[in-house]
C-alpha cells in the first residue's frame, strides 16, 4: 500500500511540470493570436497621429519612433484646436456617420424582428410550399447569401430608380434588411429549436394565445440569441460598401464610402483614412463591450453555429 502511494505521488510530481508547460504553451499561442488580431487596430490608432514620412517608414511606437501629431483628427475637424471651430469636413463626417448608424441600426432591428417571427414559425409549425418543406425553406433563405452582390447590382439599380429610392436612407435600410434577414432566420431558428415546446404548451393551457406565449415566454428566453443576431447584422451592415457606393451619391452616403474616398490621384491620405477607420471601429467595440454578456449567452445557447 505504501509503495502504491509512493508511486502515485511520484507520478503526480512528474505530471505537474508537463501540465505547467502545456498551459504555458496554450497561453503563449493565445497571446500570439491576440497580438495578430489586435495589431491592425493598434496600427490604425497610431497612424491617425502620424505624418506621411512616419507612415512610409513604418514607425510604430509613438514618442520612440515618431512624434505624434493631430493630423488625422485635424483633417476631420476633431482635433483640440479645431473641434470648436466651424468645419465643413466635420459636418460631412457627422452626416456620413449618422447615415451609417441609421441604416445599419434600422436594418438590423427590422431584420431581427421579421427574422425572429419567421424563425419561430419554421421551428414550431410544419409548412408545405410546393415540394418544399421547413428544411427546404430554411435552406432557401440561406442560399440567398450565395449570390455575389455584383449580380444584384443592375436589378437593384433599375428598381431603385423606378421607385425613387436612389440616394435615400430608406432604400439602404430596405436593402440591408434583405441582406441580413437570411442570417437572422438561420440563427434564430436554431435558437427557438433549443427551447422546449412544453413551455408553450403550458402557457396555452393557462389561457395564453400563440402570440401571447411567444411574446411573454419564448421571446425573453431567446433574447440572447436575438442580441447576437442583432450584433452580427449590425457589423455586416455597418461595414457594407458595395451597395452604399452604388446606390448613393451625396445625401445617403455612408462612412465606408467616405473612408474609400481618401484615395485619390495625389496619393492616399493615410492619417485621414486611419482617423475615419477608427471612428468606424469604435461604435462596434463599444456595443460589443456593453452587450458582451448577451453575446456569450447567445453563443452558449447555440445561437451561433
N, C-alpha and C positions, 0 to 999 in steps of 0.2 A: 504493500500500500504506500509506504514511504517512498519507494522507488518511482511509483506511478506519479505521485505528487511532485517529485523532483523533476521528472521528465516533462510534466505539464508546465511547471514554472519555467523550465529552460526553454521550452517551445514558445511560451508567451514572451519571454525576453528576446528571443530571436525574431518573433513576429513584429514586435514594436518598431524596430528600425525600418523594416520593409513597409509597414503601414505609414510611417512618417514620411519616407521618401516617396511613397505613392501619392499621398496627399500633397506633398510639396510639388511633385510633377504636375498634378492636376491644377493646383493654384497657379503655377507658372504658366501653363497653357492658357488658362482663363485670363490671366493678366495680359498675356501677349495678344489674345483675341480682343480684349477690351481696348488695348492700345490701337490695334488696327481699326476698330470701329469708331473710336473717338478721335483719332488723328485728323480726319477730314474736318471735323467741327473745330478742332484747335487751329488747323491751318486757315480756315475761313475767318475765325475771330482775329488771328494775328495779321492776316492780310488786310483786314479792314483798317489797320493802323500803320500800313507800310507805304512807302513811296515806291515809284516804279523801279529804281535801281535795286532796292531791297527785295522786291518780288523776283526780279530776274536773277539775282544772286542766290536765291533760295534761303535767305536768312530766316531763321525760325524762332530764335529766343529773343524776346524783347529786352531792351537795355543791355543786352550782351552782344548780339549780332547787329542790332539796329536800334535807333531811337524812335519810339512810337510817335506817330503824328495823327491828327484828326482828319486825314484826307477822306477816308471812306464816309464817315458821318457828316463831314462838311459838304461833300458832294450831294447829300440828301437834305441838307439844311437842318441837321440834327446835332451838330457839334455844339459845345458850350457857347461859342461865340456867334452862332447863327440860329440857335433854337428860338430866340425871342425876336428875331428879325423876319420880316415878311419874305417868303421864299416860294417861288412858283414850283421849284423842284420838289420841295416838301409837300406842297399841296397835291402835286401829281402823284407822289409816292403814297400819300394817305388815301387818295382816291383809288389807286390800284389795290392797296391793302384792303380797303373796305369792299371792293368788288370781289376779291378772292374770299374774304370772310363771309359775305352774304351768300355768294354762290355755293361755297363748299358746305357751310353750316345748313343752309336751306335745303340743298340737295340731300345731304346726309340725313337730316331729320325726316324728310319726306320718304326717303328710301327705307329708313328703319321702320317707320310707321306702316307703310304699304307692305314691305317685305315681311314684317312680323305677322301681319294678318294672313298673307299668302302662305307663309311657312307653317303657321298654326293649322290652317286648313289642310295642307299637304301631310301634316304629321298626325292628324286626328280623323280625317274623313277619307273615304275612297272615291276617287274621281275617274271618269272614263270620258276621254275625248277622242273619238275615233278608235284607233288602235293603241292610243297612248293611255298609260296608267299613271299612278302617282310617281313612280320612279322615273318613267319616261318624261313626265312633265318637269320634274326637278332637274333632270339632265338637260332638257331643252333650255331651261333658264341658264344653266351653267355654260351651255355650248355657245351662248351669245358672246362670251368672252374670247372665243377662238378667233373671231373675225378681227383682223388688224384695223385700227382706226382709219387708215388711209382708204380702205374700201368704202367706208361710210361718208367720206368727205364730200363727194359730189352730191349724193342724195340729200344729205342734211343741208348743204349749201343752197340747193334749189328749193327745198321745202321751207327753210327759214326765210328765204327771200320772198316766197309767196305768202307766208304768214306774218311778214313784217317783224320777225324776231331776230334779225341780224343786229349785232352790237347792242344786245339788251341783256340785263341780268336774268330776266325771266327765261330767256332762251337758254342761257347757260345752266340755270337750275334744272330745267326740264331735261336737258341733255345729260347732265351729270347724274341726275336721278336714274335715268335709264341705264347709265353706265355701271353704277354700283349696285343696282337693285338685284341682279343675279347673285352677287356675292352675299348680300344680306339674307336673301332667301335661303341659300345653301347653308349658311352658318346657323340661322335661327331654326331651320328645320331640324338640325341635329340637336339644338338646344331644347326644343319642345319635345323631341322624341325621348330625351333623357328624363323628362318629368313624368311620373306615374299617372296613368289615366284615372286611378282610383280617387285622386284628389278632385277631379272634375265630377266624377260620378257622385261623390259625397256632397259636393256643392249643389248638384242638380236635385238630389234627394231633399236637400234643405230648402229648395224652392227657387234657387237662382236659375237664370236663363243661361244659354250658351255664352252670350256676350258678358253676362254678369260673372260667370265662372272664369272667363278669360281675363277680364279686367281686374277682378279682386283676388283671384287665387293664382292663376298661371303667370300673369304679367309680372308681379313682384318677384316671383321665383326666377323668371327668365331675365330679370333686369341686368345682371352681369353680362349675359350674352348680348343683350341689346347695346350696352355701352361698348363692348368690344367691337361689335359690328359698326357702331357709330364712329369709333375712332379709326377703324380701317377705312371706312368710306371717306372720312374727313381727310385722311392722309392722301388717299388716291385723288380726290377731287381738288384738294389744295395744291397738289403738285402737277396737275394736268396742264399741259402746254399746247398740244396739237390743236384741239378744237378751240381753245381760247384764242390762239393766234389766227385760226382760220375764220371764225365766226364773229370776231370783234375787230373794231378798227380804232375807236377812240373812247367812247363812253363807257364800255363794259370791259375794257382790257384788264387782265389780272396781273398779279405780281410776277408769276413765272415769265410772262411775256416781257415785262419790264426788265427782268434780270437778263433775258436773252438779248435785249436791245442795247446792252452795254458794249457789244462788239460792233465795230464799225470799220470804215476804210482807214482810219488813223490808228487802228490797233484796239486793244482791249483795255478798258478802264478797270483794272483788277481790283482796286480799292472800292470802287462803286459797286461792282458786281459782288464782292465779298460782303459789303455792308447790306446790300439787298438780300443776299442769300441768308445772312444772319437774321435779318428781320423776318424772313420767311420761315426759318427754322424755329425761332424762339416760341411762337404761339403753340406749335405742336409739342415742344418739350414741356411747356407749362401745363398743357392739357393732359399730357401723359402722366406727369407727376401728380396732378390733382386727382385723376381718375385711375391711379395705379391699382388700388385695391379691387376696383371693379374689373379691370383687365385681367388680373390674376384669377379672380373668381370665375370669370367667363372662360378662361383657358382651362382652368381646373375642372370646370363642369362639362368640358367637351365642346365648347362653342367654336374653337378654332382647331381644325383637324387638317 
